[in-house]
Amino acid sequence: MFNIQNDATLPSSRFGVTGELRPDDVIDIPAVIDAKPVGAFQAWVLVLLGLTVIIDGFDVQAMGFVAPAIIEAWGVDKASLGPVFGAGLLGMLLGSLLFSLLADRLGRRPVLIWATLAFALCMLATPFVTTIEDLRWIRLLTGFGLGAIMPNAMALAGEFSPKRNRVTLMMLVSCGFTIGAVLGGIISAALIPIWGWQSIFVVGGVIPLLLAIAIFAQIPESLLFSVLHGKGLDQVAACLRRIDPALVVTANTRFIMSEPDHKSVPVVELFRGGRARTTLLLWIINFMNLLNLYFLSSWLPTIAKSAGFSTSTAVLLGTALQIGGVAGTLLMGPIIDRIGFLKVLVPVFLVATVTIATIGQPGLSLAMLVMVVSITGLCIVGGQPAVNAMAAIYYPTALRSTGVGWSLGVGRIGSILGPVIGGELIRMNWSNADLFFAVAVPAAVSSLMLILLAWKPRIRRIRFGQSQRQAPGSF
């Protein structure tokens, strides 16, 4: 029988980095993970989590890529798809809020498995719908499962990563969403002309079914979560041996960690312990950035086509947005690990303010438009994994899924409003220049909220401008 002790007074120095234990058989879980490089076991966990997020991004963005084909096949106007975009994102909002709470109580792993199965089945059902109303309902149900993926993948990725490169690894996993969106554009451009829009949902349904099986077989529960809740300790011991083969674990071993459990409602705890102000600011940043991200992802191909581009060019222009996001994630992760979130994200969102406003300007050449869209993707799409990682780093283990899930959940309100408001502005015949000027405003607000985080006296004094190496979990 293994023992558990969540005691911040027991220093991690009692565990030697060589894997040798003191006579009292104490193992500090975070110290074990932090002392070793990322091995094959952790790498495989991170790869599977990344693949899950890739198919998440593929499925979420699927409607944006098939929208022009559905408009043509069904003979509907483009504004009527606004509520369809919104329905899927409403489902994601509800899924983020509900399943993140369940994950902090029941575990990240079971919620991730069942959510993956649920949205896979909904994707496979989508090719059989024939009306806008039915499409709205099936996207609502699909979004419900999709909403659970990111919070739990981010929580698991962070809890299996050493602190020295935790932000980079979490952002790489989160970047899977953008990679999935890029693949969605490429696959849509290739498959829709041959097999129709339905083929995109078949691909988006079969792959997550296979991934759910792989997660069940290969991904363990979070070690910190298991210790915190006192279950699955035999598996904890087995995983620790895979992380550090020299580690000696006996029946008398005590597992410790420096984070307390929270017995009250997790959402309430997001506003306790000095977390209220940061929680609210994180929610606003997520709201504004996801409003931008989903407006651009949902409407950019359709707006481009209405501006005179071919369907393939319009889809590939939307893909450039996502490719820029991948580049942004790869560039930002290591820099954030060194100098912190705020010094990177404030200028990134200020640049986005300018580039978004530029997209709608008349007279831009195709090459210039691709460049501006790519930079926008670098800032907005590439910035979202950083925002996700920022929430996951900030909250303790007992609140991590709830913290990320509710931050994303509130952000989903923006992601719903972005496409819906975009549809209404298009219906009102706003010019492209005015449309993109309006969409530039949320990026400026995101920068302001990040500056307010820096202005908080405690954060400015302790965190702002310090590296992640100096202050793990800092902004």
ZIDAFEN-V698906 format. One record per residue. OMEGA is omega in degrees with one decimal (NA if undefined). Layout:
BEGIN
<<OMEGA> <OMEGA>>
END
This chain:
BEGIN
<<178.3> <179.5> <-178.3> <172.9> <176.3> <-171.4> <-180.0> <-178.6> <177.9> <-173.3> <180.0> <-179.9> <177.5> <174.6> <-179.6> <-177.4> <179.3> <-179.1> <179.6> <-178.3> <170.2> <-178.0> <-177.8> <172.9> <176.7> <175.1> <174.1> <-174.3> <179.8> <-179.3> <177.1> <-178.5> <-176.3> <-174.9> <-175.0> <171.8> <178.6> <-178.5> <-176.4> <-179.1> <179.9> <-179.9> <179.9> <175.7> <-179.1> <178.2> <179.4> <176.7> <178.2> <177.7> <177.5> <179.0> <176.2> <-179.0> <172.3> <179.4> <177.9> <-175.3> <179.5> <-176.1> <-175.2> <-177.3> <179.2> <-177.5> <-179.4> <-176.2> <179.9> <-179.9> <178.4> <177.7> <-179.5> <-176.4> <-175.6> <179.7> <179.6> <177.6> <-173.0> <-179.2> <-178.5> <178.2> <177.5> <177.3> <177.2> <174.7> <-177.9> <-178.7> <178.3> <-178.6> <173.2> <176.3> <178.2> <176.8> <-178.5> <178.6> <178.8> <-176.7> <-175.1> <-171.7> <175.5> <175.7> <179.4> <-177.5> <178.7> <175.3> <-173.4> <-177.8> <179.9> <-173.1> <-178.2> <178.8> <179.5> <-179.1> <-176.2> <178.2> <178.8> <176.5> <-176.3> <-176.8> <175.8> <179.8> <178.6> <177.4> <179.8> <178.3> <-173.1> <-179.2> <-176.8> <179.4> <-175.3> <-179.1> <177.5> <-179.2> <178.5> <179.5> <176.9> <-177.3> <-177.8> <176.3> <175.1> <-179.2> <177.7> <-180.0> <180.0> <176.7> <-179.0> <-177.5> <-178.6> <-170.6> <-173.1> <-178.8> <-176.5> <175.6> <179.6> <179.4> <179.7> <-179.8> <179.3> <-175.1> <173.7> <-175.5> <173.3> <-171.5> <-175.1> <176.2> <-177.1> <-178.3> <179.8> <-178.0> <178.3> <178.7> <176.7> <175.9> <-179.7> <178.6> <176.4> <178.0> <-179.9> <177.2> <176.8> <177.5> <176.9> <178.2> <177.2> <178.6> <-178.9> <-178.8> <178.5> <179.7> <-178.1> <-170.6> <-174.2> <178.9> <-176.0> <-174.1> <176.7> <-176.4> <-178.1> <-176.8> <-179.4> <-179.3> <174.3> <177.1> <-178.3> <177.7> <-177.5> <-175.6> <178.9> <173.6> <178.0> <179.8> <179.1> <177.1> <-179.8> <178.3> <179.5> <-175.0> <-165.8> <-175.0> <176.9> <173.0> <174.7> <179.9> <179.5> <177.9> <-178.9> <179.2> <-178.8> <-177.0> <173.3> <179.1> <179.8> <-175.3> <174.2> <177.5> <175.7> <179.8> <-179.8> <179.8> <179.3> <177.1> <177.8> <176.5> <179.2> <-176.9> <-179.6> <-175.9> <177.7> <178.8> <-179.2> <178.0> <-179.4> <-176.4> <173.5> <174.4> <178.9> <174.2> <-171.0> <-179.2> <177.1> <171.9> <177.9> <-173.2> <-178.7> <179.9> <-174.5> <-178.5> <178.4> <-178.4> <176.8> <-178.0> <177.9> <176.2> <179.9> <-176.1> <-170.2> <-175.9> <179.5> <177.5> <-178.9> <179.6> <176.0> <178.0> <-179.4> <179.8> <177.2> <-179.9> <-175.7> <-176.6> <178.8> <172.4> <178.1> <-173.9> <-174.4> <170.9> <-177.8> <-178.3> <-175.1> <-169.1> <-174.7> <177.9> <-178.2> <177.8> <179.2> <179.6> <179.2> <178.2> <173.7> <178.8> <175.0> <-179.5> <-179.5> <178.9> <179.3> <178.7> <-179.2> <174.2> <173.7> <178.2> <177.8> <176.2> <-177.5> <177.2> <174.4> <177.8> <176.9> <179.1> <179.7> <179.0> <-179.4> <-179.7> <-171.6> <-173.9> <-179.5> <179.9> <178.6> <177.5> <-177.2> <-171.8> <176.2> <-175.2> <-168.5> <-179.4> <178.5> <-169.6> <179.4> <178.1> <179.6> <-179.6> <173.6> <175.5> <179.7> <178.3> <-178.8> <-174.4> <178.1> <179.0> <-177.5> <-174.9> <-175.1> <-177.6> <179.7> <174.1> <178.0> <173.9> <179.3> <179.9> <178.8> <-179.9> <177.9> <-179.7> <-179.0> <178.4> <180.0> <177.7> <176.0> <177.6> <177.7> <-175.5> <-173.5> <-179.0> <178.2> <178.6> <-176.7> <173.8> <177.5> <177.9> <177.0> <179.8> <-179.8> <177.6> <-178.6> <178.2> <-173.6> <-172.5> <177.5> <-174.9> <-175.3> <-177.2> <-168.2> <179.2> <178.3> <-179.3> <178.7> <-176.9> <-179.9> <174.1> <175.7> <-179.2> <176.0> <176.0> <179.9> <175.3> <175.0> <-179.3> <174.8> <-176.5> <-178.6> <179.0> <-177.8> <177.8> <176.5> <178.3> <-179.8> <178.5> <175.3> <178.6> <180.0> <175.9> <172.2> <175.9> <178.6> <179.5> <-180.0> <-178.8> <-176.7> <170.5> <-179.7> <-177.4> <178.0> <-175.8> <179.9> <178.2> <177.0> <178.4> <177.4> <177.2> <-179.5> <-179.5> <177.0> <176.2> <176.8> <173.7> <-179.9> <-177.9> <178.2> <-171.5> <-176.7> <-178.9> <-179.9> <-175.5> <-171.5> <-166.3> <-170.5> <178.5> <177.0> <-179.2> <175.4> <178.8> <-178.6> <-175.7> <-178.1> <-179.6> <-177.4> <176.4> <NA>>
END
